[in-house]
Amino acid sequence: MELNNKLRSLRLAKGMTQEQLAAEIGVTAQAVSKWERGATLPDISLLPDISVLFGVSIDELFGLTEEKEYERIQNMIWDERMLTADEIYRTERWVDEKVAKNYRPADCIRLKADMYNHLARTYNEMAADAAMEALEMDPECFEAHAELNEGLRGFVPDWNVRNHYKLISYYKDFVKKNPGDWRAHMWLLDNLIDDKRFDEAEEALKGLEKCDSTFRTPLYRAKLLWETGRRAEAIEIFGQMEKDFPDEWMVFFEISELCVLQGDYRGAIEYMKKAREKQKKPRFADTCEALSQLYEIVGDYGSAIEALEDELRIFKEDWGFDKGETADFVRRNIARLKKMK
């Protein structure tokens, strides 16, 4: 049932006139009339009051199943660069309601985390744009550099700010409780290696070895060898991985990163192209994003743009979309690169 018909049905079932409904929620009778005719929709901020008045959930008001509302929220997070305060409030309220009813509680809480991270990324990007504008106006606005660096997640010189001790502590406890979760072992290893906590990383690697028999275990062995200065051994493992897993695109993705660590950006480009070629549909766009960055670093802006245009094609051909914030973010990067050509 459409929202306009649902509102009319609920109002009549409650024995209310349009004027009485309008008075209850603080709008005009003309507004209610337009809603029921389908000419306009109620402002999103009014939906909680309307749902309480009629004793139905917002999902019921819209005639959405729980699954459809979950999908709607996820799509909203993916498609919208900015979320309004009402959209944030409605999502938080919906999640809390579903968790209380034990409907996919972990997934719903994860959805809330996704929304908060989306907001953080959006505001970080906006902060960086504002900081660059300030520096354009006044190159001696020194404080703007700190905002730019934070907005674009640049290097932080203070060890106490950039280390991952809280995350490491969490994952150490998590893998004790969930020893068969190879993803968690990898998250732990990534953060231990990045913080140069190599002895602990050696122990963590043993946990990964117990639950994984793919390329991931030699990959982290090679990463640890590289970071502890045994780079010839690391390169040898990477070479063996290429032979043992010739169809695994992630292997070539990681070898591309090894090339970057050696300052070989041209080599990194060639391996990243191989990684892109070895992907099967539906393909991930990571290789295109990485290629664009690599081309930009070497000053080949035309190829960087082509890589991003290829990313947009993957979105459309493999995932069925070409609109929304995910695609718009790529288009903004294309526009930025075109100014640099």
C-alpha positions in Angstrom: 0.0 0.0 0.0 1.3 3.5 -0.9 2.0 5.9 1.9 -0.9 8.2 1.0 -3.4 5.4 1.1 -1.8 4.0 4.3 -2.2 7.4 6.1 -5.8 7.7 5.0 -6.6 4.2 6.1 -5.0 4.7 9.5 -6.7 8.1 10.0 -10.1 6.7 9.2 -9.5 3.6 11.4 -8.8 5.9 14.3 -12.0 7.9 13.5 -10.0 11.2 12.9 -10.7 14.0 10.5 -7.9 15.5 8.5 -8.1 18.6 10.7 -7.8 16.5 13.9 -4.7 14.7 12.5 -3.2 18.0 11.4 -3.7 19.4 14.9 -2.1 16.4 16.6 1.2 16.6 14.6 1.3 20.4 14.2 0.7 20.9 10.4 -2.2 22.3 8.4 -5.2 20.3 7.2 -4.2 21.3 3.7 -0.8 19.5 4.2 -2.6 16.3 5.3 -4.9 16.5 2.3 -1.9 16.7 0.0 -0.3 13.7 1.7 -3.5 11.6 1.3 -3.8 12.6 -2.4 -0.2 11.6 -3.0 0.7 15.2 -4.1 3.4 15.5 -1.4 5.0 13.4 1.3 5.3 14.2 5.0 8.6 15.7 6.2 10.8 12.9 7.5 11.0 14.6 10.9 7.2 14.0 11.3 7.3 10.3 10.7 8.1 9.3 14.3 5.2 11.4 15.6 2.8 9.9 13.0 3.9 6.3 13.8 3.4 6.9 17.5 0.0 8.5 17.0 -1.2 5.5 15.0 0.7 2.8 16.9 2.6 1.5 14.0 6.3 1.3 13.2 7.8 3.6 10.5 8.3 0.4 8.4 4.6 -0.3 8.6 3.8 3.3 7.7 5.7 2.9 4.5 4.6 -0.7 4.0 8.2 -1.9 4.0 9.3 -5.3 5.2 12.2 -5.3 7.6 14.4 -6.7 4.8 13.4 -3.9 2.4 14.0 -1.2 5.0 17.5 -2.7 5.7 18.3 -2.6 2.0 16.9 1.0 1.7 19.2 2.2 4.6 22.2 0.4 3.1 21.6 1.9 -0.3 21.1 5.3 1.2 24.5 5.1 2.9 26.1 4.0 -0.4 24.3 6.5 -2.6 24.1 9.8 -0.6 27.1 11.9 0.1 25.4 13.9 2.9 22.8 12.4 5.3 20.3 14.8 7.0 19.9 14.8 10.7 16.4 13.3 10.2 17.8 10.4 8.2 20.5 9.7 10.8 17.9 9.9 13.6 15.5 7.6 11.7 18.2 5.1 11.0 19.4 5.0 14.7 15.8 4.6 15.8 15.1 1.8 13.3 18.3 -0.1 14.3 17.5 0.2 18.0 14.0 -1.0 17.4 15.1 -4.0 15.4 17.9 -5.0 17.8 15.3 -4.9 20.6 13.2 -7.3 18.5 16.2 -9.5 17.8 16.0 -9.0 14.0 19.5 -9.5 12.6 20.9 -7.6 15.6 24.6 -7.8 14.6 23.8 -6.8 11.0 21.7 -3.9 12.1 24.4 -2.6 14.5 26.9 -3.0 11.7 24.6 -0.9 9.5 24.8 1.9 12.1 28.6 1.6 12.2 28.6 1.9 8.4 26.6 5.1 8.6 28.8 6.7 11.1 32.0 5.8 9.1 30.3 7.2 6.0 29.6 10.4 7.8 33.2 10.6 9.0 34.6 10.1 5.5 32.3 12.7 4.1 33.2 15.3 6.7 36.9 14.5 6.4 36.7 15.1 2.7 34.9 18.4 3.3 37.4 19.4 5.9 40.3 18.8 3.5 38.5 20.9 0.8 38.0 23.7 3.4 41.6 23.6 4.5 42.9 23.8 1.0 40.6 26.8 0.3 41.9 28.5 3.5 45.5 27.9 2.3 44.7 29.2 -1.1 43.4 32.4 0.5 46.4 32.7 2.9 49.4 30.5 2.5 50.5 31.5 6.0 47.3 30.1 7.6 49.6 27.5 9.2 46.9 25.8 11.3 45.1 24.8 8.1 47.9 22.3 7.3 46.9 20.2 10.4 43.2 20.2 9.3 44.2 19.2 5.7 46.5 16.4 7.0 43.7 15.1 9.3 41.1 15.4 6.6 43.1 13.4 4.1 44.5 10.9 6.7 48.1 12.0 6.3 51.1 11.0 8.3 50.9 11.9 12.0 54.4 12.4 13.5 53.3 11.7 17.0 53.6 8.0 17.7 51.1 8.1 20.5 48.5 9.4 18.0 49.1 7.1 15.1 49.7 3.7 16.8 46.9 1.1 17.0 47.2 -0.2 20.6 43.4 -0.2 21.2 42.7 -2.1 18.0 45.5 -4.6 18.7 44.2 -5.2 22.2 40.7 -5.8 20.9 41.9 -8.3 18.2 44.1 -10.2 20.5 41.1 -10.9 22.7 38.9 -11.6 19.7 41.2 -14.3 18.2 41.4 -16.0 21.5 37.7 -16.4 21.5 37.5 -17.0 17.7 40.7 -18.8 16.7 39.3 -20.0 13.4 38.5 -16.6 12.1 41.3 -16.0 9.5 40.1 -12.4 8.8 40.5 -11.4 12.4 44.1 -12.9 12.5 44.9 -10.7 9.4 43.5 -7.6 11.0 45.6 -8.3 14.1 48.7 -8.9 12.0 48.3 -5.8 9.9 48.1 -3.6 12.9 51.0 -5.3 14.8 53.3 -5.1 11.8 52.3 -1.4 11.2 53.2 -0.7 14.8 56.5 -2.6 14.5 55.5 -5.0 17.2 57.3 -7.8 15.4 57.7 -10.4 18.2 53.9 -10.3 18.8 53.3 -10.5 15.0 55.4 -13.7 14.9 53.1 -15.2 17.5 50.0 -13.9 15.7 51.2 -15.5 12.4 51.1 -18.9 14.1 47.4 -18.4 14.7 46.8 -17.6 11.0 48.8 -20.7 10.0 46.5 -22.9 12.0 43.3 -21.8 10.2 44.4 -20.8 6.7 46.0 -22.8 3.9 45.8 -20.2 1.1 48.2 -17.6 -0.2 47.4 -15.5 2.9 49.8 -17.3 5.2 52.9 -16.9 3.0 51.8 -13.4 2.3 52.0 -12.4 5.9 55.2 -14.3 6.4 56.7 -12.3 3.5 55.3 -9.0 5.0 56.9 -9.8 8.3 60.2 -10.7 6.7 60.2 -7.5 4.7 59.5 -5.3 7.7 62.2 -7.0 9.8 64.9 -6.3 7.1 65.0 -9.8 5.6 63.9 -8.5 2.2 65.6 -11.0 0.0 63.7 -13.8 1.7 60.5 -11.8 1.4 61.0 -11.3 -2.3 61.6 -15.0 -2.7 58.3 -15.9 -1.0 56.4 -13.4 -3.2 58.0 -15.0 -6.3 56.9 -18.4 -5.1 53.4 -17.1 -4.5 53.2 -16.0 -8.1 54.0 -19.5 -9.2 51.8 -21.3 -6.7 48.7 -19.1 -7.2 48.8 -17.9 -10.8 45.0 -17.3 -11.0 44.6 -15.4 -7.7 44.3 -11.7 -8.5 45.0 -10.7 -4.9 48.5 -12.2 -5.2 49.3 -9.8 -8.0 47.7 -7.0 -6.1 50.1 -7.6 -3.2 53.1 -8.0 -5.5 52.2 -4.6 -6.9 52.4 -3.2 -3.3 55.8 -4.9 -2.9 57.0 -3.0 -6.0 55.8 0.2 -4.4 57.8 -0.5 -1.2 60.9 -0.8 -3.5 60.0 2.5 -5.2 59.3 0.6 -8.5 56.1 2.3 -9.5 56.2 1.2 -13.1 56.5 -2.4 -11.9 53.7 -1.8 -9.5 51.5 -0.6 -12.5 52.3 -3.8 -14.5 51.4 -6.1 -11.6 48.2 -4.1 -10.8 47.2 -4.4 -14.4 47.6 -8.2 -14.1 45.6 -8.2 -11.0 42.8 -6.4 -12.8 42.9 -8.8 -15.7 42.7 -11.9 -13.5 39.5 -10.8 -11.7 36.3 -12.6 -12.5 32.9 -10.9 -12.6 31.6 -9.3 -10.5 34.9 -7.5 -10.3 36.1 -5.3 -7.4 37.1 -1.7 -8.3 40.2 -1.7 -6.0 42.6 -2.4 -8.9 41.2 0.6 -10.9 41.5 2.9 -7.9 45.1 1.7 -7.2 46.1 2.0 -10.9 44.7 5.6 -11.0 46.8 6.5 -7.9 49.9 4.9 -9.3 49.5 6.6 -12.7 49.0 10.0 -10.9 52.2 9.4 -8.9 54.3 8.9 -12.1 52.6 11.9 -13.7 50.5 10.0 -16.3 47.3 11.9 -15.6 45.6 10.6 -18.8 46.0 7.0 -17.8 44.9 7.9 -14.2 41.7 9.2 -15.7 41.2 6.1 -17.9 41.6 3.9 -14.8 38.8 5.8 -13.0 36.6 5.7 -16.1 37.2 1.9 -16.1 36.1 1.9 -12.5 32.8 3.5 -13.4 32.3 0.9 -16.1 32.8 -1.9 -13.6 30.2 -0.2 -11.3 27.7 -0.2 -14.2 28.5 -3.5 -15.9 29.2 -5.7 -12.8 27.2 -4.1 -10.0 24.4 -2.4 -11.9 24.7 1.2 -10.8 26.3 4.4 -12.1 24.7 7.0 -9.8 25.1 7.8 -6.1 28.0 8.8 -3.9 30.2 5.8 -4.7 30.2 6.8 -8.4 30.2 10.6 -7.7 33.4 10.2 -5.6 35.1 8.7 -8.7 33.7 11.5 -10.9 35.1 14.2 -8.5 38.5 12.6 -8.8 38.3 12.5 -12.6 37.4 16.2 -12.5 40.4 16.9 -10.2 42.8 15.0 -12.5 41.5 16.8 -15.6 42.5 20.1 -14.1 46.1 18.7 -13.6 46.6 17.6 -17.2 
